[in-house]
């Protein structure tokens, strides 16, 4: 007659291998979750950076609008060219463009609309674009977050 303990030696090995397989599957699942969370955090950071660079471009454009006279804005033609904004190193890329809105005047209540009186306001559309720092120009720029901001700036 065979010894019963000899027949059970293989069962312990199989149970151990099944438990090891289950632990491996659990570890792989948790690693996938961790990698996904890392990617989401990186994308959130990149989107936040793109928004901040777009705001920096907006401030640069507003400063450039303040540096020009109202008469200059009233005779400026529309443009489609983007201007690079000043940004910090490794902090994304920011551009802006400014277009005056001709024929738009803003008057305070009680102001006269007499002939010969110069217009004292100018309305400028400022569009700014901020790109996140993960932009890979070698492959596709769509890999990065892009934020567009458009405002109207009133120059008085």
Steps between C-alpha positions, in 0.01 A plus 500: 500500500620853414568762759227777483755781556684405180186557293447852645845644418389608151178661631694744718706606198188559289327701775815712545527567126133602481547740794812645334305548177221683687750727676665578164164593345419727795842668474461557125153649552625740767794604281262582214298717736815675621622567146158640407504731802851619407384582148193685626714705740746581221221607266345718770837666563549554126153652462560730797833607351339568162237718669767694690704559184187621318440744785863617476449562129182691581689727741778555244243596237325740738833666576571530127154652451568757774832595337330610175293814461126496441546674164742226399246232587228672298711481183649152551396232252379155603771237533511123514862475618573363846761665722709299746445602859761515773492181707719332754740235375355148468155632583315443177454726201274805480393714206251781449352720231316830526242642262323834539126505451450793263194715537441402862485796735407503863356813649410577855155629578487872433791505250437696184526358149612825339690513174867571541520354850760220499397151600656423835457123508605206291381140531754227430434127474784307662534129430761302688604138473693301759657160445603262777857390556450145376471610140710278277568691179675198346179299492165671550413825678163349593675306777510817710226701666396815315304787655354791299384821667322780316418833663404854406736767629376857522779754458410844641 
